[in-house]
Each structure stands twice: as C-alpha cells, then as structure tokens.
Amino acid sequence: MDRMVLHRMEYYGYHGVFAEERKLGQRYYIDLEIDMDLGEAGRNDDLSKTINYAEIHELVKQMVENTSFQLIEALGEHIASSLLDTYTIINALTVKVTKPHPPFDIHFGGVTVELRRSRK
C-alpha cells in the first residue's frame, strides 16, 4: 500500500485537562501517515486522484485550533475519524499528536499519542 506522510504540522490549540491549558493554549504537532493507492495519481500526474495535502493541512488546522479537548487522545480520534469520513480514498491512517510542553514540573521532550485507524 502506498503512503502519504505529513510531518510535524504545527498548530496552536487549547487542549488539556487543566483549565489554564484550555485558556492559554500551546503548540501542538500533528503527523499523519495516510495509506491509500497513489498509483493512478502517479501514472497520470493527476491531483484529482490523490489528496491535496494543503487541503489536509487546512482541515487539521481547523480541528486543532477551533475545538477544545481535555485529552490529546480525543483530538487524535477526532482528526482520524474526520479524515476517514471526508476522504474515501484513505484506506487507513496513523495520527500522531504531540504536546511538546505538558504542564509538568519536569523537563522532557513532550508527549505523543499515536492512533492507527482503518476502514471497517
């Protein structure tokens, strides 16, 4: 199966268990691995046979910046289900949501959840 990968898309969102996180917000990074057949698009050099990744970026931006979830797991689930509902060409996808600065009194490189979803 072919795959389109969008690396480290950066957005500002208002997600978290603590009210302060939902008030102040922070950066989030989204990675997508989208499994689909890219053969026809590649053979014919035809954008209509694939997914426009600029369009994906805008959809994900709207979801991250205009919704609020307590858990990044819920944000990831929302992104995955929305993309599967919107694009029938997608067979399966992996969504990674990274919160680089969780509100802990320790220093580390953030936390990432990774969700793998496919068509039933």
N, C-alpha and C positions, 0 to 999 in steps of 0.2 A: 504494500500500500504506500502511496505517495504521501508526503507530509509537507505542510507549510508551517514554518516556525516564526513566531513574532517574539523577539527578545526584549525583555526589560522595558516594556512600555511604562512610562512614568505619569502618575496622576496624583492629584491632591484630593483626599476624601475625608469623610467624617465618620469613621467606624471605630468601635471599641466598646468594651464593657463599661468603662468609666465615663461619666458624663463629661468630664474635662476633654477626653479624646473626641467625643462627638461634637464638642463646642469648638475646640481649637483646630482639630484636624491634623493631618500629617501626610507625608508622601507615601504612596503605595506603588509597588512594581508588579506588573502583570506580565506573565509569559504564557504564550499559547502554543500548543503543538496540535495542529489540525490535520487529521488523517482524511484524505479524500483522493479521488482519482484525478491526477493532473495531466494525464496522457493527452487527452483531446486539446486542452489548452496549450500544451507544449507543442504538439504537432501542427496546430493551426495558428499559433500565435494570437489566440483569441481570448480577450479578457472576460467575455461573457461565459466562458467555460470553466472559470475558476472563481475565486473570491477576491475582490478588490481589498487589499489589506489596509488601505486608507479608510475604507468604509468600516472594516472591523475595528480599527483604532477609534473611530468616532463613536461607534456603538458601545465599546467598552468604556470609553471616557464618560459617556452619559451615565452608564451604570455605576461607575466608581464615584463620580463627582455629584450625582444627583439622587443618590439613595443613601441610607444610613443603616448599617447592620451592627449588631454587637460583636459578631464573630466574623473573622475573615473567611471561615469555612462557609458561612451563609453567603457572603459576597461571591466567593468562588462558585458556589452552586447556582446562584442567580446568573452569573456570566455563562456558565456551561449550558444551562437549560435554555437561556435566551438565544445563544448562538445555534444550538441544535434545532430550536423551533424556527429560527429565521432562515437558515441555510440548509436545504435538503441535500446538498452536495456533500455535507460533512457526514462521514461515517462514524468517527469517534474523535475525541479531543481530550487534551490534558490542559488544565488550567492551573497555573501556579500563582498564588497571591502572596507577595512578600510585604511584610510590615517591618521596615528597617529599624524603627526606633520604638519598640514596645515600651510601655510605661513601667519599666522595672528599674530598680536601683542597682543594676549591674550593666556592664558594657559588653555587648556581643553584637554580631553582625545581623541581628534581626531574626524574624521567624517567618517561615514559608509553609503554607499548606499547598498540597498538590492533589487535585481531584482528577480522576480519569472517568469519563462518561462516554457512552456509545449509544447508538440507536438500538432500540429494543427489537 
